[in-house]
């Protein structure tokens, strides 16, 4: 049971990091246009082969 004294704080810290990353994604508008991404994959106006630099 001594291992729980380490696992519980570690899990709380990792959960907090995940929550902070989620709020950062909301703040920086990462989820602003999900429909645009869905439509962009269906577009046909792209080159068949990548451009050579």
Beta strands, then each sheet from edge to edge (+ up, - down):
end
